[in-house]
Amino acid sequence: MGLFSQKGGETLFRNEDALDLEFVPKLLPYRELQQKRAAACIRPLLEGRPGRNALVHGPPGVGKTAAIKWVLRELEDTTDDVEMVYINCWQKNTTFKIFEEICQQLGYKFTQNKRTEELFEVIKNIVNKKAGVFVFDEVDKVEDHDFLYSILEELYKKAVFLVTNYKEWLEDIDERIRSRMTPEIIEFRSYSKEEVSGILKHRAELALIPGALTDDALNAMTSYAFEAKDIRVGMFLFREAALASEYANSKRILFEHANVAITKAKEFVIRKPDDLGDDTKQILDVVKKNSGSKIGDLFRLYKEVGGFGTYKTFQRKIDRLERGGFVTANKIIGGAEGTTTIVDIATKEKPTTLDRF
């Protein structure tokens, strides 16, 4: 018998896409206030006036991206007179890459061999004939801020949304950009346990056949997602628990299937230093020997012992070590030396989140 000749049992999925991290439901509960504030920043564009800019901040997995995408979808259904651009700055982290992607999203495909300035001229010619909404998600991952200055300075009618986990990020960029940005602050707080439960119940109704999820399984996965402070963990757990249930030929997702999913979720975090790459191990060793130091001092010590990465690479690896539960990194605002980050060795294991490693 071939590997694929045996038929599986009945599926528990009604719409598996509803558990995808990119899925934006028609209803987005518990974020109505933030959506209204985002829409208020955009509304002047519909009246032929400049929009307002916004800094959207909050911890990972609390609905920032979903809420802003929901607003963009509503805008798309309302008008054809506003260009909409969404950029993930993890993937597009330089001015050139950002401008190239904006051109593509605006329908201009002939970007090959064009310089950064030429790409922006294309953007200006398109957007200044209408109006534009620009969303820069994970904006704290960009390597330069020139794209922001150009957009804020040379596009007439626009609304710019900067989405980040760190409210303090804006304080570290050039004063010329801050003065032109003057953003509304839209904060996303962590969900309460009741809100996590409500969101996951709603998502289960979209993704699974009626009656597929038992209360025991839902409660176990809700508790884990709440402890992780990341609603995306709940989506992952639902998918894995449903697959475990199907594999066991069960017609319902039971507590034992939820436990299988939770065990798999924990595997997202690399707990053993031996599983890290050599350079990351070296960074972790420097932190162990100098726990509680400023990130700039740690970088200097890392270079002294032969580290070869740039400061940006060092920062990213510290970020990954934090998400992996190896270190903690606390940003300190103000003081004699301005904003800095204090890095310590983690002393307590934290629940996994889906953006770790």
N, C-alpha and C positions, 0 to 999 in steps of 0.2 A: 504494500500500500504506500502511495506517495505521501510526501510530507504535507501536501495541501489538499489531499483527496478526502480526508475526513471532515465531515461537516461539524461546525461548532453548534453549541446550544443557542437558544434564543437570546438575542441581545437585550440588555437593559437600557440601552441608549435610545433616546428619541431624537436628540440633536446633540451629538458629541461636540460640535463646534462651540456650543454654549459654555464649554469648560476650557476653551482656548484662552490664553492670556491676552490675546488681541481682541477678543470678542467684546463688543459694547452692546449691552442689552437695551431694549427700547425704554425700559424704566430703570433708573439708577437711584435707588432709595438712599436716604440719609445724606445726600450731597446736593439737595435742592438749593440751599442757600449759596453754596459755592458756584453752582451753575448759573444762578441768577446774577451773581456779581460778575462772572466772566462775560455773560451776555450783555450786561450793562456797559462793559468796556468796548464791546463791538458795536452796539446799537447806533452810536453817532455816525458810523460809516454808512449806514442805510439812509441817513438823512443828508449825506453829502458833506459831512464834517469829519475832522480827524478823530480817530478812536483814542482810547486810553490804553496804556500799557499796564501789565500786571506781573508781579512775582508770585508764582504759585509754589507753595512749599509745604512740606510735611514729610513724615517718615515713609519708607518704602511700603508699598502694598496697601495704601489707604485710599486709592481711587483717584489720584490726581490725573493721571493720563486718561483714564476712562471718562472722567467728568468733562475734561476739555475736549476730548474727541466727540463726546455726546453733544456738546455745544456746537462744534463744527458741523456735525451731521444736521442739526436743526437749522443752522445757517445755510447749509447747502440746499435744504428743502425750501428755504425762504426766498433766496435771491440768486441771480446769476451775475450780479454786479460787483461781487467781492471775491477776489482771488484768495484761496486758502492754501497754506503751506504748513506741513508738519514735518519737523526734522528731529530724528533721534541722534543726539550728539555723542552717544557712545560710538555710533557708526560713522558719523560725519563730524570730525572734531577739529577741522581747520577751516579758515575762511574760504579757501579755494574749494574744498569738498562741499561745504555748505552752499556756496553760490552755484556750483555745478548741479547739486541736487535740486535747488530751488528752480533753476532753469528747466530741468527735466519735469518737475511737477507743474510748472507753468506752461508746459507744452512745447518748449524750445529744446529740440534734441541735438542741435548741431554744436555741441560743446567741445568737441575734440580740438586740441591744439590752440584753444583760446586761453588768454591770460586772465588772471583774476579780475582785473579792471574791466576787461571786455565782457566777462560774464555778468558783472554788476550792471553794466550799461544795458544789457539785454533785459535784466530784471527791472530796471528803472523804466525802460520804454514800455514794458507790459503793465506793470503795477500802477504807474502814474497816470495811466489812461482810465483807471477804475479806482479800486481801493484794495487793500490787502490785509489779511490776518496771518501772522507768523507765529508758530508755536515751536519753541526750541526746548525739547524735552531732554532731561539729564544735562542741562546746560553747563553744569559745573565740570563736565568732562572735556570741554573745549580747550584747545591749546593756545588760542589767541582770540581776541575780542574785536578784531577789526571789522568783521561782518556786522556786528551790532552797531558800531559807530556809523557805518555807511547806511544801514537801513534807517536808523533813527534820524540821521541828518538829511538824507537825500530823497526819501520817499515821502510823498505829501500826506496821503490819507492811509493810515495804517494803525493796527493794534498789534502789539508785540507781547507774547506771553513767554516768560522764562519759567520753566518747570524744574525744580530742584528739591533735593532732600534737605538742603541747608539754607535757612533764611539768611544766614550771614554772608552767603556767597557774594551778594551784590556789593558788600562793603569792601571787597578786595579788588574790585576792578577800577579802571581809570575814572577819575572824576568827570571827565568830559562825557563819558557814557552814562554815569549815574545821574548827572544833571539833566541829560536829555531823556532819560528813561522815566524818572519821577513816577514809579509804578504804584498802582493799587497793590495792596498785600492781601492775597487770598490764601488763608491757612486751612490745611486739612489735618484735623486731629485724628488720632488713632480711633478705630471703631470700638464701641463697647461690646461686651460679650453678647448682649441681646441683639445688637446691630449685626454682628458677625453671623449669628444664628439666622436672622431674618434674610440677610443677603444670600447665605448658602441655601436656605430653604427655597428662595425664589429661583436661584440658579439650578437647583435640583428639579424644580418643576419644568424648567426649560429643557434640561439636558436628558432627564431620565423618564422612563415610562411611569405612569401613576402607580404608587404603592411600592416602588422598587427599593426605597430607602427606609430602613427601620429607625425608630427613635434612638435606640442604643448606638447605632452606627453614626447617626447624625450628631448626637451629643459628643461622642468621642472625637470626631473630626472637627467639630466646632471648637471644642476646648483646645485642641492642638493648634488650630489656626489662630485662635485668640492669643494663646501664649506666644506664638511666633510673631504676633503683631503684623500679619501679612495675609490679606484676604486671598492672595494668589495661591498660598499654601492650601487653602480649602479647596480650590478648583483642582489642584493636583491630586489631593487626597480623594476627591470624588471619582476622578477618572480611574485612579489606580484601584480603588475599592470596587468599582463596578467591574473592572477587568478581572480582579481576583474572584469576584462572585461568579462571573461567567465561566472562568476557568474551573471553578468547583461545581459547575452545573447547578448553581443555586438560582432561584427565581427572585431572590431579594438580597440586598446588601446587608449583611449581618455585622455584628460587633467584631467578629473574628476577621472579616474582610477589611474593616476599618483599621484594625491593628496591623494587617499586612501592609496597607498603604502608609501608615504612620512609620513603620519600620523602614520602608523604602524612602520616605521623605528624609529621614535622619541620615541616609547615605549621601545626601547632597552636601553635607558638611564633611570636609576632610579633617579628621581629628588627629591623625598621626603626622607628626612632622616629617617622618620618613616618606610620606606621600607627596611632599612638596618638591618643587624643582630646586636645583642647587643654589641659584641666586636668591630665591625666596627663603630658603633655609638660612642662608647667610644673613639676610635681613632680620629674620626671626631671632637668630643668635645675638645680633647686635642689640635688639630690643630687650632680650632677656638680661643681658649684662648691663643695660642702661635704662631699665624700666622707669617710666615717669619723666623721660626727657622730651625736649621739644623735637619736632620732626626734622627741623633743619639741622640740629645738632646730631641727630641719629644719621642723617644722610652724610654728614661730614665724616663720622666714625665709620660708616659703611664704605666710603671711598678710601679711607685710610687702611682698611683691611683688604683692599683689592676689589671692591665692588665696581662693576663696569657700567651699570645702568645710569641713565640721566635722572635728574630730580623728578621729572614728570613720571617716568617709569617707576621710580622708588615710591612716589605717592600712590600710584595705582596698586602696587604690590602691598603697601600698608593697608590700603582700602580692602583688598582681597583677603588679607590676613584677618582684618576685623570682621568681614562678612563670614569668614570661616570659623570664627570663634577663638582665634589664637591671641588676638590683641584687642585692646580698646583704644579708640582715638577720640579725644574730646577737644573740640575747637574752643579756644579761649579768645573772647573778643575784648579789645582794648588793652590797657596796660602800657608800660613804658615802651615795649617793643612791638606794639600793635597786635594784630590778630595772629595767633599761632595755634598749633595742634600739639597736645600732649599725648604721647603714646605709652601705654602700659601693657604688660603681659596680662591676658585675661585670667581671672581666677575662678570664674563660674561659667559652666557650660550653658549656652543659650539655645532655645529652639531654633531649628533651621528656617531660613527664608529662601525663596527661590532665586534670589539674585546673588546667592553665595556660590562662588566658584562656578 
